[in-house]
Amino acid sequence: MNDRIFIKGLSLHAYHGVMAHEAKVGQTFTIDLDLDIDLTDAARSDRVKDTVSYDQVATCASDAFCAQRFRLIEAAAGGVANAVLATFPRVRAIAVTIHKPHAPIAATFSDVGVTVVRTRQKSKP
């Protein structure tokens, strides 16, 4: 069994997208983060130093998502996943879901988005 930390529904305004108006006006995206992390030490010690701070994870994800303009949310999700893995060594893997509720699709839909999963690469001995 894997322990998890999750953040659901992080709302961020950004200028990602292929269309010119998306770069100009922007839109609100919603991000879900699901971190695979061993929480054994934190559960035993009851100390923040033995886990990762939700606040710091949210800030890292927000900074990575808004730091540059992405044409594809696939690239934005990959950037967020890479930033979290680079910043928090305790995180073994991460799933990042980006919801784009105002995607320029000529259809009625309730949600559209992508999920990327990234796992920390193990060092070779």
C-alpha positions as CSV (number, residue, x, y, z in Angstrom):
1,M,0.0,0.0,0.0
2,N,1.2,3.5,-0.8
3,D,0.7,6.5,1.3
4,R,-0.7,9.6,-0.4
5,I,-0.9,13.3,0.0
6,F,-3.4,15.0,-2.2
7,I,-4.5,18.5,-3.1
8,K,-7.7,18.8,-5.1
9,G,-9.2,21.8,-6.9
10,L,-6.2,24.2,-6.9
11,S,-7.6,27.1,-9.1
12,L,-5.1,29.1,-11.1
13,H,-5.6,31.8,-13.8
14,A,-3.1,31.3,-16.6
15,Y,-2.6,31.9,-20.3
16,H,-2.1,28.4,-21.6
17,G,-3.6,27.2,-24.9
18,V,-3.1,27.1,-28.6
19,M,-5.6,29.8,-29.5
20,A,-4.6,33.5,-29.6
21,H,-7.4,34.6,-27.3
22,E,-6.2,32.1,-24.7
23,A,-2.9,33.8,-24.6
24,K,-4.5,37.2,-24.4
25,V,-7.4,36.7,-21.9
26,G,-6.4,33.5,-20.1
27,Q,-8.7,31.3,-18.2
28,T,-9.0,29.6,-14.8
29,F,-7.6,26.0,-14.7
30,T,-8.1,23.6,-11.8
31,I,-5.2,21.3,-10.8
32,D,-5.4,18.1,-8.7
33,L,-2.1,16.7,-7.2
34,D,-1.7,13.2,-5.9
35,L,1.6,12.5,-4.3
36,D,3.0,9.1,-3.5
37,I,5.0,9.5,-0.3
38,D,6.0,7.3,2.6
39,L,4.2,8.8,5.6
40,T,5.4,6.3,8.2
41,D,7.8,8.7,9.9
42,A,5.3,11.5,9.9
43,A,2.6,9.3,11.4
44,R,5.0,8.1,14.1
45,S,6.6,11.5,14.9
46,D,3.7,13.9,14.3
47,R,6.2,16.4,13.0
48,V,6.1,18.4,9.7
49,K,9.8,17.7,9.1
50,D,8.9,14.1,8.4
51,T,6.4,14.9,5.6
52,V,6.0,17.6,2.9
53,S,4.1,20.8,3.6
54,Y,0.8,21.0,1.6
55,D,1.3,24.8,1.4
56,Q,4.8,24.4,-0.1
57,V,3.6,21.8,-2.6
58,A,0.7,24.1,-3.6
59,T,3.1,27.0,-4.0
60,C,5.6,25.0,-6.0
61,A,2.8,23.7,-8.3
62,S,1.4,27.2,-8.8
63,D,4.8,28.7,-9.5
64,A,5.6,26.0,-12.1
65,F,2.2,26.3,-13.7
66,C,2.2,30.1,-14.0
67,A,6.0,30.7,-14.7
68,Q,5.6,30.4,-18.4
69,R,3.0,30.1,-21.1
70,F,2.3,26.6,-22.3
71,R,0.5,25.8,-25.6
72,L,-0.5,22.4,-24.3
73,I,-1.8,21.5,-20.9
74,E,0.1,18.2,-21.3
75,A,3.3,20.3,-21.1
76,A,2.0,22.3,-18.2
77,A,1.2,19.2,-16.3
78,G,4.6,17.7,-17.0
79,G,6.3,21.0,-15.8
80,V,4.3,20.9,-12.5
81,A,5.2,17.2,-11.9
82,N,8.9,17.8,-12.6
83,A,9.0,20.8,-10.3
84,V,7.4,19.0,-7.4
85,L,9.7,16.0,-7.8
86,A,12.7,18.3,-8.0
87,T,11.7,20.3,-4.9
88,F,10.5,17.5,-2.6
89,P,12.9,14.5,-2.4
90,R,10.4,12.6,-0.2
91,V,7.8,12.4,-3.0
92,R,8.3,9.1,-4.9
93,A,5.8,9.8,-7.6
94,I,3.1,12.3,-8.6
95,A,0.0,12.4,-10.6
96,V,-1.0,15.9,-11.9
97,T,-4.5,16.4,-13.4
98,I,-5.2,19.7,-15.1
99,H,-8.8,20.5,-15.8
100,K,-9.5,23.0,-18.6
101,P,-13.3,23.8,-18.1
102,H,-13.3,26.5,-20.8
103,A,-11.5,24.6,-23.5
104,P,-12.3,25.8,-27.0
105,I,-14.4,22.8,-28.0
106,A,-17.5,23.0,-30.2
107,A,-19.5,20.8,-27.9
108,T,-21.2,20.7,-24.6
109,F,-19.1,19.1,-21.9
110,S,-18.7,19.1,-18.2
111,D,-14.9,18.7,-18.0
112,V,-11.8,18.2,-20.1
113,G,-8.2,17.8,-19.1
114,V,-5.1,15.6,-18.8
115,T,-3.4,13.6,-16.2
116,V,0.3,12.9,-16.2
117,V,2.1,10.5,-13.8
118,R,5.8,10.9,-13.1
119,T,7.9,8.7,-11.0
120,R,11.2,9.6,-9.4
121,Q,14.1,8.0,-11.3
122,K,16.2,5.8,-9.2
123,S,19.9,6.5,-9.1
124,K,22.2,3.9,-10.5
125,P,24.6,2.5,-7.9
